[in-house]
């Protein structure tokens, strides 16, 4: 397990070796706050909560997380360095885990930088802290699921653009599943029970309870098992 | 020390390596020759556990690469074709990462192996330079430094002198020869004078099959009056 840690360390610090990381972090904060303020009208709602921020996060993740994850394996394949990694004494599971956790930690840094919004609402009002914390916890879990999709699609190709497009599309499907328009469409095609079952796989459906201040066990298990499943598939793809 | 047992690899209907079998003992430098596309790199990739063989297996120091990959991988250093490296890291950061992965995590032990590898490969002057800013010759030596970092009993080098100028070629050859006493070394090359200069064994592979397993001297005795190059061309030219 030590090797996982050292791979994690290389990867995580690797983000900060290139200017891309800083551009990414700035763009992420700008997008997050701008959407909350100007689309969600956070300040006009007269509600000292992070709801408006959380509401738009899945859509921001949709673009930003595939952008972080696209290079995970595609870049290693393009430059040939995965040959180096897989001939070092490390198992594929450890390698996938090390790289995934590093990217997840980087996303966590990005999410934490939205702390300015928390400061703002606690200055302007008297927020209920429960939903703030559970909301952030839910965000972190959901980010893991998005990232696992990106990591998996990145293992299929040496082209980062292809990896980005496919993982965005796949993530989009998992967002749409919970959207009322989409579930209405499903209900018109499938029997009610089937349509219901399909929309149970939506990221948004499972993220909602966290925004409302509960740590839903169902949501927790859903995101974790979804992530683990993608990572397992990731290992299988790399082992061919 | 290094053993290839009936290594076979199929890519679709193409058989890239066909029943490749040989052994390399301590003190041997085996020159692995063959035209482009003959299956040299494929064989080396199977031997180092990077790609799984369709049939057969390899073993390093008695550890089967399929059954006990981690043990086997500890015993060799591998320089992949065209020496892939993490371009954005400095030489020292990169080698320090490899040292971590190889288990030299104690500060003193790490410094010792780093200094040794940097000295042997003449990299001390560029240790703080980013790899992408280095010339091809230096980069190739970083690849070599990575392979010999843990002073392994076995070395697998895929075209170690590829792309180097004559001075650098001589330098790398000298380096490899100097390590041969207590190691088993396989190196692939196109350059026949290199085999003459360093290797005490020679294997020629064509169309995935081993067609010669001999020593340079014996091979020349069997084909009196001909140079290695003549023999190579005679054996590996086919009419199709």
Interface residues (C-beta under 8 A of the other chain):
Chain A: X2 X3 X6 X7 X9 X10 X14 X17 X18 X79 X80 X81 X83 X84 X86 X87 X88 X89 X90 X91 X239 X240
Chain B: X45 X48 X49 X50 X51 X52 X69 X70 X73 X74 X78 X80 X82 X84 X85 X86 X87 X88 X89 X97 X98 X100 X101 X102 X103 X105 X146
